[in-house]
Amino acid sequence: MTNRHPRVRLAAHLDFVRSLPCIMCRDNTATEAAHIRMGDPSVGKRSTGMGEKPSDIWTLPLCGECHRHQHKGREEAFWRSLGIDPIKAA
């Protein structure tokens, strides 16, 4: 049995997120839509595992360098160090 849910793809939303500056460093030259993997049961967002990407609604704008930092170590610690609640920001 799997806990996976179908991924919702929203191309227009991803385009919008990519049009924003990086939420971390404010660089706006090459923004990427960074998917948030951590969960928050209070809003019905479950954590996603390896090989599974969250729905596109759970994205924030990050430049390439900041996006790489998001994926190093624990994601919760990354966002906490920035003082950002990624679930609410998305």
Secondary structure, DSSP 8 states (H G I E B T S, - for coil): ----------HHHHHHHHTS--TTT---SSEEEEE----BGGGTB----TT----TTSEEEEEHHHHHHHTSS-HHHHHHHHT--HHHH-
